[in-house]
Amino acid sequence: MTYDRLVCANCAGPVSEGRCAVCRASRERLQQSGPFAGLSLAAVLTVLVLLMAAVALVAVNQTA
């Protein structure tokens, strides 16, 4: 989840603006978590399975 859509419960402003200390702390924590922090385990496993299938397909096509 990106912080630009979050609303602060403390000041009722957008977290991305950082109006209060709670907003700024949340914004900092979300920025440090990285781009893949919001992915669920199911999404990671799906991507892994798709990558394995693509590698297997390339390997089969190279041997034929």
N, C-alpha and C positions, 0 to 999 in steps of 0.2 A: 504494500500500500504506500502511496506517496503522501507526503505531508501537505501538499498543496490543497487537498480536499478535506483535510481534517479541521474540525472546529474545536477550539479549546474550551474545556468545561469551566476553566477559571475566569477567563475574560470574555468568552463568547466570540472571539475573533479568530480569523484563520491562523492556523499554526505557522504557516509559511511567512506570515508577517512578523512573528515573534514579539507581540505586544507586551507580554509579561514574562516572568521568569519561568513559569511552567511551559509556555509556548517555546521559549528558547531552548529549554532542556529537552523537550520532546523532539524539536527539530534537529538538535545536535545528535540525539540518540538515533534517529531515523537515518540521518546522513552517514553515520558511522557503520550502520548495519549492512550496507552494500546493496547492490542492485538485485541480488538473488535472495534476499532475506524474506521476501514476501511469498516465495514459492512454497507450495505445500509438498509434502512427501509424495503424493500421487502425481503431481506435475513433474517432479524430478525423476521419478521412476518411469513415467511415460516418455520423457525425453531420452532417458537412458535406453529404453527398449527400442525407440525409433532409431537412435544412433547405431545400436547393435544390428538392427535389421538392415540399415543402409550399408554397413561394413560387410555384412554377409552377402548382400546383393552384389556389391562390387567384387568381392572375392569369387563368387560364382561366375560372374561375367568375365573375369580375367582368366579363369581356368578353361572356359569353353572355347 
